[in-house]
Amino acid sequence: MRAIAVTGPERIADKQTPTLKEQGIDVVIGNWRGVYGAPGITPAQQKALIDAVVAGTKQKSWTDSLAGNDWIPALLTGDEFAKFVDAEHKRIEEQMKAVGLIN
């Protein structure tokens, strides 16, 4: 099996696979995950949750997974993550409307 495209904004280091954009397809797709706290948590609880997630990203098992899967690390927390999620939802909704999946 041979990869035909990379969906990210850049080629993966040491790989020959072109991006979709390089092939004339104006699309960048990323795969992200999030950890959410329950509504109404205190600032101290939010900080503890953020600290735990940040600590997890420093674990060898995580860094090995990044390297082994050619994943690009991207960590957003707090308000910065909330803004990203809002923008992603808006972007996806606009794309779904553009192709007629939703009104």
Secondary structure, DSSP 8 states (H G I E B T S, - for coil): -----B-SSS--TT----BTGGGT--------------TT--HHHHHHHHHHHHHHTTSHHHHHHHHHHT-------HHHHHHHHHHHHHHHHHHHHHTTS--
